[in-house]
């Protein structure tokens, strides 16, 4: 009996070792299941952001010779809202594949989206107070700290906390704010233009008080409200993809849809907008996704005017080679520093007397 046990003992030991090694060998041989990756990501995201996330489209990727799992993520809280299918609110999460099939920690860029969202919520009330209710805002916030000769960006959220941190250590921390304010109300005459200039000036003084001007790039873009008319989408395909005519506008060559189409569209949509209440206009405005608030999707043909503001700090950080003497002298401390320019690809034809 003892002899038989001695003969079996090595096999028993090998069997036990194999059992113990299964959790290690399995990922080395077969990789990790989608369920494992999803669970790991969900747990880490819940821990980091305090809410549940949808984790989907999981797959393996490689970069710089390293392999990792990557997935698309977005918070469950946006399901059922107009944010659910808006790519602006969708982020990515990844898990490194370490030697012997082990998994690294979870990394993600949702903190950037959340930071931008926090900034927009913080600024929205004052923005509406100054510019009116027919506005949408979109931001890109970059928080960084000085490391050696440069700055290291942190992909974190906590907009107000970062504002406070920067105010307490201006030499070593900075908050870059790129802000787009879309005003769905065209400027019809010089009087309105002057009023808008005053509003922009007032808004800049507000940003200065908030400590958000030092690294600021801001575009105030006036969108023709006819983009909110129910019949607008009847024309979008032909406007974007149809025949174009070469024109010279303010000394620049541009390609625009034929004048006949532009006149027809302008007149029909103007009639529709006149019958709409502010409530209806705002409701349709809020249906526009954040990802559509862009040059390609919205501005190119629908923007009538624009005003761009660049602080010297932002220029030095990102556009150093293009800084002019005028840029250095401009402090945005007087109304004459505010310039509202025409959008040369503005498509609509206005009645005589309207700009």
N, C-alpha and C positions, 0 to 999 in steps of 0.2 A: 504493500500500500504506500509506504513511504517512498519506495523507489519510483512507483508510478506517479506520485505527486511531484517528485523532483523532475521527472521527465516532462510533465505538463506545465511546470512553473514558468519556464521561459515563454511559452506560448500565451499563458495567462497574462504575464507582464506586458508582452507585446500588444495583446488585445486591449488591455487597460490603457496603455500609452496611446494607441490609435483612437480609442474613445475620447481621451482627453485632448487629442490633437484635432479632432473633427472641426471644432469651431475655428481653428487656425487654418487648417488645410482647405476647408470648404471655400472661403473667399479667394484663396490663392488659385484654386483649380477652376471653380465655377463663377467667381465674382459674387457681388452682392445682389440681392433681389431688389426690384423696384420698391417693394413694400418696406424693406429695411431702410433704403435711402430716404423714402418719403417720411417714414416715422422719425428718423434722426433729424431731418430738416424741420419737420413740424414742431418737434420738441424744442429745438434750439431757437426757432423763430418765436415761439410762444414765450420762451424765457427772456428773449431780448426785447420784444415789443409788447408783451402783455396781452396779445390777442391771437386768435386762431387764424391760420393761413391755408389757402388752397395751394397745393404743390402738385404741379402737373408737367407733362412733356419732359419727363426725366430721361436723360441719355448720357453717354460718355463723350467727353470732349478731350482735346489735347492742345497744349500751347507750350512753346519753349521746351518741347521734349517731355513735358509732364502730363499725365493723364488725370482726369477728374470727372466726377459726376456733376451734371448741371441740370437745373430745373427752372421752370417759370413759376413765379410766386406772386400772390396778391392776397390781401386780407379778406377773410370771409365777410367782414362787415360791409364791403362794397357790393356784395351780391344783391341784385334787385334794384340797384341804382344805376344812373347813367355812367358811373365810373367802371362798372363791371367789365365792359368790353372796350374800354379806353386804354390803349397801350401805354399811355402816360403813367398809369397807376400800376403797371405790371413791372416787376423787377426780376432779378435772377439770383438764385442761390447756388452755391457749389460746395462740393466736398472733395478734398484731395484724396487720391488713391496712393497710400504710402507703401513702402516695401512690405512684402509678404501679404499683400492684399488688405492691409489694415486701412482704416478710414481716418482721415484727419478731421479737423474741426469744420464747422459750417461757416462759410463766408457768404455775405449777400450785399446787395446795393440798395436794399429797400430803405435804409437810413437816409439816403439822398432824397428819395421821393418824399419820405415823411418830413424831412427838413424843409423841402420846398413847400409842401402843403401847410406846414406850420407857419412859414413866413407869409404865405398868401392869406391865411386866416387872420394873422396878426395885422396885416396891412389893409385888409379889405374894407373894414368899417370906415377908416379915415379916407380911403380912396373914394368910396361912395359919397362921403360927406362933401368932398371937394369937387369930384367930377360928375356926380349924379349916379343914379341907379343902373343906367344902361352901360355897364362896364363889366369886363372880365379881366382878371389879372393872372399872370403866369410868371413864375420866378425860377431862377437857378441860383442856389446858394452854395457857396464854397467856404468852408471853415478850415483854416490851416494855422499851424504853429511853426515858429522859426526853428529850423534844425540846421546847424552849421551855417553855410552860406545861402541857403534857400529856405523854402517853406514846404512843410509836409501837410497834405490835405488829409483830413479825417472824414471818413464816410459815415458820419453819425447824425442823429437827429437831436432835437432839443434847441430850437431856434432862440428862444428867449434866454436860456442858460448860456448859450454861446455869445449872445449879444452882451450879456453881463461880463463874461470872461474876457471879452475883447476890451471893454471899457476899463477893466481893472489892469490890463496889461497890453497897452497899445503897441509897445515896442516889439513884442514877441508873438502876438496873436492878431489875426485879422479875419474879417468876414466880408467876402466878396459877394455883392448882390447884383445879379442881372435881372432886371425887372421889365416886363412887358405889360403895358396897360392898354387894353383894347377898348376904345370908346365907340359904341355903336350909335353914332349920331354925326352926320356930316356937317361941315362948316359951310354955311350958305353965304356969308358976307364978311366984310372986314371987321364989323363990330363983334360978331361971334368969334372971329379969329383972335381978336384982342382979349376977349374974355377968357378964352381957352389958354392963352399965353399967361395970363394972370393966375389961372388955376394951377398951371404947371409950376410956375414960380413959387406959389404958396406950398405946393406939395414938396418941392425940393427943400424948402425951409423946414418943413415937418421932418423929412428924412435926416436933415442935419441934426435936429434936436434929438432924434432917436439914435444918433450915432451910426447911421446907415449910409452916410454920404461919402465917406472917405474912399471906399472902394465900390463905386456905383457905376453901372451901365444901365441906362433906362431908355426905353422906347415908348413914347406915347403915340399910339396909332389910331387914327380916326377912320373907322369902317363905315361905309355907307349903309344906312339902316335897311336899304332895299334887300340886303342879303338875308333879312329876316322874313321877307314876304313868302307866303305859301307857294307861290309860283316860281321861286328862285331856282329850285332844283330841276325845273323843266328846261332850264337853259345851261346848266353847269357842264354837261358833257360837250355840247357844241362850243361853248366858250373855251374850255380847256383843250379840247382835242380837234376842234374844227379848223377851217381855213383861217389863216392869219394874213394881215396886210401890213406891209412895212410903213411906218410913220416916223417922222422926226418930231420929238416932243422935248422942248427946252434944250435943243441942241443935241439930243441923244436919239439914236435909232432904236425903235422898239417895234415889236410885232404884236398887233392887236386884231381882234375879230373885226369883220366888216362893219362899217358904220350903220348899215341897214339893221343888222342884228342888234347892235348896241342901242340904237334908238328905240327899236321895238321892245327890247328887254327893259330899258330905263322907264319908258312910259307905262308899260303894263305893271311893273313892280311898284312904281310910284303910286299908282291908283290903289293897289292892294294895301300898301303901307298906310295910306291916308285913312283907310277904314278900320285900322287896328288900334286898339287901346294900348297904353303903355304897359299894362299888365300882360297883354298878349305878346307884345314885342319882347318883353323881358323873359317871358316863359320860353319863347322860341330861342332867344339868345342863350339861355341856360342849357338848352339841348345840345349846343355845339360842344363837342368833346375837347378836352385840353390838348390832345394831340392834333386837332384841327386848327388850333390857334397857332398858325405858322405862316410863313411867307407863301409856301407852295399851295397850301390848302385854302387859305383865306385872304391873305394880304394882297397877293399879286395883282388881282384885278378889282378887288373890292375896297382897298384902302385908298382914301382920298388925300389925306395929309399925314405927316409924321413929324415928330420932334424927338431928337436923340440927345441924351445927356450923358457926358462922360466926365467923371471926376479925374483929376490929375493922377490920383493914386491908382485908379483902375487902368489908366493909360500906361503908367509906368510898369504896372504888373503884367500887362498882357499885350500892349501895343506900343512898346517903347520906341521902335524904329519909325513910327509914323507921327510922333508928337511934334506939333508946330508951336511957334511962339504964341499964337492965338490961344492954343490949348493951355499953355502955361499961365497966360494972363487971365483966362476966364475962371472966375470963382463962383459964378451963379449967385452972386449977391446983389444983382440988379436985373430988372425986367428985360433990359436990352440983350442980356445973355441968352434969352430964350428965343429960338428960331423955329418956326413951323414951316416946313417945306411941302411942296406938292409931291404926290406919288405919280410918277410919270406913266405908269401903266393903269391908271384909274380908268375904268371902263365905261362908267355911266355918263350919259348926256343930260345935263341939267338945263332947265329953262333959262331963258335970258334974264339976267339979273341975279341969278344964283351963281356962285363960284364953282 
